[in-house]
Amino acid sequence: MLADELFEFRPPLAPTASQEPPWKVLSVEDDPTYQASLVHALAQIKVDGRSLEVICARSAVEAARLLPEHQDIGIIMLDVVMEDDDSGLRLVRTIRDVICNNQVRIVLLTGQPGMAPQPDVLRQFDIDDYWCKSELTHEHLTSVITGNLRTWDRTTQLERARQGLQLIVDASQALSKRRDLASYTHTVLSTLSVLLRVDHGGILCILSPPGQPLSASRVLAASGCFKHCKDRTLDSPEIEALHPLFAEALATRHHLYNEHYTVLHFAPDQVEAPAYLTLIKTDRKPTPAETNLLEVFCENISTGFTNLSLYNRMSQLAYRDPLLDMPNRNYLKRTLRSLSTRELHQHLLWVIKFDELNETALHFGEPFCDSVLHSVQHRLQTRIQGHLLLARIDRSTFALLLPADTAPSKQQVAALLAEPLTIDGSEHQIPSVAAVLPLSSSDNHEPEHMLRLAELTVEAAKRNGLRFVEYDRSQEQQMRERYILLNELRQALQTDALHIVLQPKVELISGRAVGFEALVRWQHADGHIINPDQFIPVAETAGLISELDLNVLGQTLSVARSFQQQGITLPISFNTSSIDLLLPGYFDEMLSMIRASGLPPELLELEVTESQAMVEYRNISLQLRQLLEYGIGVSIDDFGTGYSSLAHITDLAASVLKIDRTFISRLGESENADHIVDMILRLGDRFGFQVIAEGVETEQQRQLLIDKGCLYAQGYLFARPMKPEQALEWVRNRR
């Protein structure tokens, strides 16, 4: 029985109503009479407006069983001596060392003053207080309970804060690794559930896109009582009652806390970015400590949503074609990289190139080309069934990844590509070249390597005039040889191993030289000659063509200056790729070199092929006109091989047209060739162009050209390309 009260105190002020749960106290006592009186006394005590819930145990064993079931016990009123003299101390050790509960306050009670433990024992066993039962008056009991519960509450809150911060740190690390919205929001929900101890409620996260009604917002993730709502919209019957809560948070752009719901608002910093709203249903309002933790966590979440939005945008740019909204080259490479060797061997890679798309754009404009690409995309997607992936891998090329056992035959694909496309109600035939690469045929499974093999196969088909070809292993050897050639070309440019030769341009009737064309030659270190048609395409592909062309220009200027000093003032033409003229700075560097040489501009002439010049004519015509105004001639090489230049013939920025050798070689044998040569000569006469026939090799060709009124030519009939010193001697002998 508790001792009688010694003093009479004024009754405490009535506490305010509180919905917080009662404090939990565990009484471990083998004396039922004392335990009953203790329970009665504790029932009269309230701490900070909260009553006490007393849990009773009659032994240390029973107490050890109850503690894991009630982890929110704040105080243990523990009898030191029960079934054994050290039962109480052994229970303390179990609590601290086995159960690892360091927050609960332990108050030892004894009915025998002589059984009080020593101070070092109290410290060793982490015992918070000790009282003789006879000394524990009501006031003492109230003081002991109040002080220890408040201490337990503070330490528990600190521990929860520590655990919450650790949870936030761990969750932030986990969230930083999430790259898709589904897994990110799932991690957010899991963390919030632990942070707020949501055991019986639920959490859901919605995405509210800008410019759309809130009711159309989609549930990204859900748990607990909302788990069946995933992928529903906010106007679904199950959750439409929550609409006002989301609307308030969205309108205020702040978090919302009330007795049963917490709504968290996350809006990335970007303008027109979607808002993310997370609703948490609980049976209580978050404590101030929980609210503080939520604020910290929400900062990380908000930053994460922003980063995720940026990452997704970067992924969109990196892996999607912006025009057609379909996978691009990078996405195809990523897909190939994800396949196992076994899976690769079970697939084919189709590459389909629409090789006249640039010329189509020149005639009909870019919008028409966009329509062509959309039509091609739709046809491939709908007509070729079972494909794993369709991707656009460059401006005019598509790739298809297909299972080998269900892929259409090459005849079926050829027939499909031969069908005209219907664009704006009209049918258009867009030529294409297709190649197929069985992925099992490549020893190197690096995605870029396999793609390059397929593209090389397409290029081989184009060179041979074919519309469809299947990969041959010999092409891989060609790739290796091209790679070796590329490295050797780089070395040759660095060591000035390239040199020029000159081929005379002559007056057809007299045979008198009227100029030269500078042609680049490469003699390998082992002595053999590498043809220009081998290394120039490699230079163009590898981005070395500008360096090569400037190298040739430098040698041409040197030879022209030498000829001038020796009294030979004939113009020398040099070849330039249209690619060069499109590069920033190239044109200025070329003019700078010419001006620095001190040569009269009329001693130089730039040659560019018709096919290249016309594709990019709008972009390079200004540079060509500047050259003409400066006094440098501009020659359109291989004229007649395409009709694209006819669209610009009235204002063509050129001074010379060179008839392509393919027409000259068929003079007298092909009526069409004769007509084309006649047409070019008439165009030259009508619009004031000098016309030169290329590739004249026979006397018959020379005579036919004279009869047609052609004045100038070059070809093996007159002279083969020769070294500059030989060309100088050749001119002197024909004066």
Long-range contacts (C-beta under 8 A, 24 or more apart in sequence): 1-33, 1-34, 1-37, 2-37, 2-38, 2-41, 2-136, 2-137, 2-138, 2-141, 3-134, 3-135, 3-136, 3-137, 4-137, 5-137, 5-138, 5-139, 6-137, 6-139, 7-139, 9-139, 15-46, 15-48, 15-49, 16-49, 17-49, 18-49, 18-50, 19-284, 20-49, 20-50, 21-50, 21-53, 22-50, 22-51, 22-52, 22-53, 23-47, 23-50, 23-51, 23-52, 23-53, 23-74, 23-75, 23-149, 24-52, 24-53, 24-55, 24-70, 24-72, 24-73, 24-74, 25-52, 25-53, 25-54, 25-55, 25-73, 25-74, 25-75, 25-76, 25-77, 25-145, 26-54, 26-55, 26-56, 26-57, 26-63, 26-66, 26-67, 26-70, 26-73, 26-75, 26-76, 26-77, 27-54, 27-55, 27-56, 27-57, 27-77, 28-57, 28-58, 28-59, 28-60, 28-62, 28-63, 28-76, 28-77, 28-78, 28-79, 28-82, 28-88, 28-91, 29-56, 29-57, 29-58, 29-77, 29-79, 29-82, 29-109, 30-58, 30-59, 30-79, 30-82, 30-83, 31-79, 31-111, 32-58, 34-111, 34-133, 38-77, 41-138, 41-141, 42-141, 42-145, 44-138, 45-141, 45-142, 45-145, 45-146, 47-145, 47-146, 47-149, 47-150, 48-150, 52-145, 59-83, 59-87, 60-87, 60-88, 60-90, 60-91, 60-94, 63-91, 64-91, 64-94, 64-95, 64-99, 67-95, 67-99, 67-101, 67-104, 68-99, 71-101, 73-104, 74-104, 74-105, 74-148, 74-149, 74-152, 74-153, 74-156, 75-104, 75-105, 75-106, 75-107, 75-145, 75-148, 75-149, 75-152, 76-104, 76-105, 76-106, 76-107, 77-107, 77-109, 78-106, 78-107, 78-108, 78-109, 79-108, 79-109, 79-110, 79-111, 80-108, 80-109, 80-110, 80-115, 80-117, 81-110, 81-112, 81-115, 85-115, 89-117, 89-121, 89-125, 92-125, 92-126, 92-127, 93-125, 96-125, 96-126, 102-126, 103-152, 103-155, 103-156, 103-159, 104-152, 105-129, 105-148, 105-149, 105-151, 105-152, 107-131, 107-144, 107-148, 109-133, 109-136, 157-287, 157-289, 160-289, 161-289, 161-292, 161-293, 164-195, 164-289, 164-290, 164-293, 165-293, 165-296, 167-191, 167-194, 167-195, 168-195, 168-293, 168-296, 168-297, 168-300, 171-297, 171-300, 172-300, 172-304, 175-300, 175-301, 175-304, 176-304, 176-307, 178-304, 178-308, 179-308, 179-311, 179-315, 181-207, 181-220, 181-308, 181-312, 182-220, 182-221, 184-304, 184-305, 184-308, 185-220, 185-221, 185-276, 186-221, 188-221, 188-278, 188-301, 189-221, 189-222, 189-223, 189-278, 190-223, 191-297, 192-264, 192-278, 192-280, 192-294, 192-297, 193-223, 193-224, 195-290, 195-293, 195-294, 195-297, 196-262, 196-280, 196-282, 196-286, 196-290, 196-294, 198-224, 198-280, 198-281, 198-282, 200-224, 200-225, 200-283, 201-225, 201-280, 201-281, 201-282, 201-283, 202-226, 202-227, 202-280, 202-281, 203-278, 203-279, 203-280, 203-281, 204-229, 204-239, 204-278, 204-279, 205-276, 205-277, 205-278, 205-279, 206-234, 206-246, 206-276, 206-277, 206-278, 206-279, 207-274, 207-275, 207-276, 208-246, 208-250, 208-274, 208-275, 208-276, 208-277, 209-274, 210-272, 210-273, 210-274, 210-275, 211-272, 214-243, 214-246, 214-247, 214-250, 215-240, 215-243, 217-246, 217-277, 220-276, 224-281, 225-281, 226-281, 242-279, 245-279, 246-277, 246-279, 249-277, 250-275, 250-277, 255-294, 255-295, 255-298, 257-285, 257-286, 257-291, 258-285, 259-284, 259-285, 260-285, 262-286, 262-294, 264-294, 264-298, 264-301, 266-298, 266-301, 266-302, 266-305, 267-302, 268-302, 268-305, 268-306, 268-309, 269-306, 270-306, 270-309, 270-310, 273-306, 273-309, 274-309, 276-305, 321-391, 321-392, 323-370, 323-373, 323-392, 324-373, 324-374, 324-377, 324-392, 326-377, 326-390, 326-391, 326-392, 327-389, 327-390, 327-391, 327-392, 328-391, 328-392, 328-393, 329-391, 329-392, 329-393, 329-394, 329-399, 329-451, 331-389, 331-391, 332-389, 332-391, 332-393, 332-399, 332-401, 332-447, 332-451, 333-447, 333-448, 333-451, 334-447, 335-388, 335-389, 335-401, 336-401, 336-439, 336-445, 336-447, 336-450, 336-451, 337-447, 341-445, 344-439, 344-440, 344-445, 345-439, 345-440, 346-403, 346-404, 346-405, 346-440, 347-388, 347-401, 347-402, 347-403, 347-404, 347-439, 348-401, 348-402, 348-403, 348-404, 348-407, 348-436, 348-437, 348-438, 348-439, 349-399, 349-400, 349-401, 349-436, 349-437, 349-439, 349-450, 349-451, 349-454, 350-399, 350-400, 350-401, 350-402, 350-407, 350-413, 350-434, 350-435, 350-436, 350-437, 350-454, 351-393, 351-397, 351-398, 351-399, 351-434, 351-435, 351-436, 351-437, 351-451, 351-454, 351-455, 351-457, 351-458, 352-380, 352-397, 352-398, 352-399, 352-400, 352-417, 352-432, 352-433, 352-434, 353-396, 353-397, 353-432, 353-433, 353-434, 353-458, 353-462, 354-396, 354-397, 354-430, 354-431, 354-432, 355-396, 355-431, 355-432, 355-433, 355-462, 356-430, 356-431, 357-395, 357-396, 357-430, 358-395, 358-396, 358-615, 359-614, 359-615, 359-642, 359-644, 360-430, 362-614, 362-615, 362-617, 362-644, 362-647, 363-644, 363-647, 368-423, 371-423, 371-424, 372-421, 372-423, 372-428, 372-430, 375-421, 375-422, 375-423, 376-421, 376-430, 379-416, 379-419, 379-421, 383-416, 384-408, 384-413, 384-416, 393-451, 397-455, 397-458, 399-451, 399-454, 404-438, 404-440, 410-434, 410-436, 410-468, 410-470, 413-468, 414-467, 414-468, 417-467, 431-467, 432-467, 433-458, 433-461, 433-462, 433-466, 433-467, 433-468, 434-458, 434-461, 434-467, 434-468, 434-469, 435-460, 435-461, 435-468, 435-469, 435-470, 435-471, 436-468, 436-470, 436-471, 437-471, 438-470, 438-471, 441-471, 441-473, 442-476, 443-476, 444-476, 452-479, 453-479, 482-538, 485-530, 485-534, 485-535, 485-538, 486-538, 486-542, 486-544, 488-524, 489-522, 489-535, 489-538, 489-539, 489-542, 489-544, 489-548, 490-544, 492-522, 493-544, 493-547, 493-548, 493-551, 496-551, 497-522, 497-523, 497-525, 498-522, 498-548, 498-551, 498-552, 499-523, 499-555, 499-723, 500-552, 500-555, 500-556, 500-559, 500-724, 501-721, 501-722, 501-723, 501-724, 501-727, 502-559, 502-572, 502-721, 502-722, 502-723, 502-724, 502-727, 503-714, 503-719, 503-720, 503-721, 503-722, 504-714, 504-718, 504-719, 504-727, 504-730, 504-731, 505-573, 505-692, 505-712, 505-713, 505-714, 506-712, 506-713, 506-714, 506-718, 506-719, 507-711, 507-712, 508-693, 508-702, 508-705, 508-706, 508-710, 508-711, 508-712, 508-713, 509-706, 509-711, 511-718, 511-734, 512-734, 513-570, 513-730, 513-731, 513-734, 514-570, 514-712, 515-570, 515-571, 515-572, 515-573, 515-605, 516-570, 516-571, 516-572, 516-573, 516-727, 517-572, 517-573, 517-575, 517-607, 517-714, 518-552, 518-555, 518-556, 518-559, 518-572, 518-573, 518-574, 518-575, 519-575, 519-721, 520-548, 520-551, 520-552, 520-575, 521-721, 540-577, 540-579, 545-577, 545-579, 545-580, 546-577, 546-579, 546-580, 546-583, 546-586, 549-574, 549-575, 549-576, 549-577, 549-580, 550-586, 550-589, 550-590, 550-593, 553-590, 553-593, 553-594, 554-593, 556-604, 557-593, 557-594, 557-597, 557-599, 557-604, 559-724, 560-597, 560-599, 560-603, 560-604, 561-597, 561-598, 561-599, 562-724, 563-724, 563-728, 564-599, 564-603, 566-728, 568-728, 568-731, 568-732, 569-600, 569-603, 570-603, 570-731, 571-602, 571-603, 571-604, 571-605, 571-633, 572-603, 572-604, 572-605, 573-604, 573-605, 573-606, 573-607, 573-633, 573-635, 574-604, 574-605, 574-606, 574-607, 575-607, 575-608, 575-637, 576-606, 576-607, 576-608, 577-608, 577-612, 578-608, 578-609, 578-612, 578-613, 578-615, 578-616, 578-620, 579-612, 581-608, 581-616, 581-619, 581-620, 581-623, 581-624, 582-616, 582-619, 582-620, 587-623, 587-626, 591-626, 591-630, 594-632, 600-631, 601-630, 601-631, 601-632, 602-631, 602-632, 602-633, 604-632, 604-633, 605-632, 605-633, 605-634, 605-635, 605-655, 605-656, 606-632, 606-633, 606-634, 606-635, 607-635, 607-636, 607-637, 607-658, 608-634, 608-635, 608-636, 608-637, 609-636, 609-637, 609-638, 610-636, 610-637, 610-638, 610-639, 610-640, 610-641, 610-642, 610-644, 610-645, 611-638, 611-641, 611-642, 611-644, 613-645, 614-642, 614-644, 614-645, 614-647, 614-648, 615-644, 617-644, 617-645, 617-648, 621-648, 621-653, 624-653, 624-654, 625-653, 628-653, 628-654, 628-655, 635-692, 637-694, 638-694, 639-680, 640-676, 640-677, 640-679, 640-680, 649-683, 649-687, 650-687, 652-687, 652-689, 654-689, 655-689, 655-690, 656-689, 656-690, 656-691, 656-692, 657-683, 657-684, 657-689, 657-690, 657-691, 657-692, 658-691, 658-692, 658-693, 658-694, 659-691, 659-692, 659-693, 659-694, 659-710, 660-694, 660-695, 661-694, 661-695, 661-715, 662-695, 664-693, 664-694, 664-695, 664-696, 664-701, 664-705, 664-715, 665-695, 665-697, 665-701, 667-700, 667-701, 667-704, 667-705, 668-700, 668-701, 668-704, 677-705, 677-708, 677-710, 678-708, 681-708, 681-709, 681-710, 685-709
